[in-house]
Amino acid sequence: MSIETPVDREGISQGLLHHSPFTEEEDEFRELVRTFLDREIEPIYQGLATDSESRHKVWKQAGEAGILGATVPETYDGLGMSPIVNMILSQEMARSHCYGTVGSLFCTDLATGILLDGGSPELIREWAPKIMAGEAIQAMAATEPEAGSDLLAMRTTATPDGDDFIISGEKTFITNGDIADIVYVVAKTDPAARGKSMTMFLVDPNAPGVTRGKLKTMGFPAGNTAELHFDNVRVPASHVLGGLGGAMRLLMHSLAFDRLQISARALGQAELAFDMTLQYAKDRRLFGQNLFDFQNTKFQLASLKTEIEVGRAFLHEMVRKVRSGTNTDTEAAMTKLWVCEMSGRVLDGCIQLFGGMGFSDEMPISRIYTSNRVLRIYGGTSETMKQSIARAL
Ligand SMILES: Cc1cc2nc3c(=O)[nH]c(=O)nc-3n(C[C@H](O)[C@H](O)[C@H](O)COP(=O)(O)OP(=O)(O)OC[C@H]3O[C@@H](n4cnc5c(N)ncnc54)[C@H](O)[C@@H]3O)c2cc1C
């Protein structure tokens, strides 16, 4: 029995109910991502250090492979692709063995949307080429120790001072926060106001007054979830994105796509876990037969496969809606809620079929299981999704 079952790339995007919503160009992008992950990341991910230098090296490789910043418009020398490519990148990362160890890594392109939506042409021209080349790693910092789901309770302030703003506060659980070259920081220009004064700033995390550190997390042993402290950090007014008080608008726009991206990741993880479990069930011998031959195993696998296909159909419908511009935030919340909960059920069923081996950290399935849990928490918890759906009822 192999510890690392080779990733079966066949039929990933198709599934059983195949009416692909993806364009030929998007299929080519998927192929590009798969080739990059298989050739460059799979062989090295277990030794991939979390330090900035090693990470920047693989980011540059990703840039050279052409998988970063694909949504940058052609006017800024980008590919001008739909945010659908972020779902593809996310699903393919999650379909690879490296995901359980390194986490979402390259999937911060949602942050590119914030720059494109809210940045001046000068800022976009300065940063977009570096983002596409993998020379600038991005992070988006909204969450604080006392403000996650209740984001409006955030305490980070931005006080005007001449042509600048002075930012002070604390952010936590920020993906790629400790290695980022640019951080989009949300701060209040008027601490008494809730949402209306929340403003997005492009901040240089190497500026005086910024300190940052990696957090230890349940999954992603080689991931980069970080906390950042801002102590009187000076930021020029030209680095305000989306205008004063414009952070919520930028966040709402990017979060709708973030939810679909996370759903695609949840689907990818469920697919990978299912393939590994099917293979294990066919290899594992007990009571003189293969694990697969027990009726319980077949029924379990049949149920899990059906769940995955329902999730895929839901997600593919959302891809069609994004393309036709008919997608809604409520549907994005429903997709995240259902597909991430489904992925959790699938992972739990898979681990059970692995028995004790499922609990061993030598098996990728255990790392997928631990890294899967966060899908129901970040990008808005399942409860927050329900609230958002209920509001529209
Ligand atoms: C690995 C990881 C990466 C992350 N990356 C980023 C990032 O890049 N940038 C960023 O800004 N943030 C990031 N986050 C933060 C993430 O978005 C928050 O953790 C998430 O929004 C939940 O907020 P919280 O942790 O403060 O939990 P809380 O808001 O404290 O929630 C605690 C519990 O209360 C529940 N709850 C919330 N509202 C209600 C309600 N109205 N009724 C009943 N129950 C409720 C929640 O569902 C949850 O079960 C990341 C988090 C993790 C773990």
The ligand as an ORCA input file, in Angstrom:
! r2SCAN-3c Opt
* xyz 0 1
  C      -6.426     29.512      8.949
  C      -7.168     30.820      8.986
  C      -6.901     31.772      7.990
  C      -7.553     33.012      8.035
  N      -7.210     33.969      7.104
  C      -7.692     35.232      7.275
  C      -7.197     36.294      6.441
  O      -6.364     36.104      5.531
  N      -7.675     37.552      6.666
  C      -8.589     37.833      7.646
  O      -8.966     38.988      7.818
  N      -9.084     36.838      8.451
  C      -8.649     35.556      8.284
  N      -9.096     34.546      9.109
  C     -10.084     34.862     10.146
  C     -11.449     34.247      9.912
  O     -12.113     34.874      8.838
  C     -12.229     34.303     11.237
  O     -11.600     33.360     12.103
  C     -13.696     33.987     11.082
  O     -14.359     35.008     10.381
  C     -14.406     33.792     12.454
  O     -14.139     34.841     13.328
  P     -13.586     34.537     14.822
  O     -12.440     33.607     14.686
  O     -13.358     35.809     15.499
  O     -14.747     33.747     15.521
  P     -16.008     34.423     16.332
  O     -16.546     35.516     15.479
  O     -15.518     34.749     17.686
  O     -16.991     33.219     16.378
  C     -17.094     32.295     17.473
  C     -18.336     31.451     17.258
  O     -19.490     32.303     17.298
  C     -20.324     31.981     16.193
  N     -21.159     33.113     15.808
  C     -20.786     34.223     15.132
  N     -21.839     35.028     14.929
  C     -22.910     34.414     15.490
  C     -24.289     34.742     15.621
  N     -24.764     35.884     15.139
  N     -25.085     33.883     16.242
  C     -24.603     32.739     16.768
  N     -23.307     32.368     16.683
  C     -22.478     33.196     16.052
  C     -19.344     31.604     15.115
  O     -19.989     30.920     14.056
  C     -18.380     30.745     15.895
  O     -18.897     29.448     16.010
  C      -8.506     33.271      9.056
  C      -8.792     32.304     10.013
  C      -8.130     31.102     10.000
  C      -8.425     30.102     11.087
*
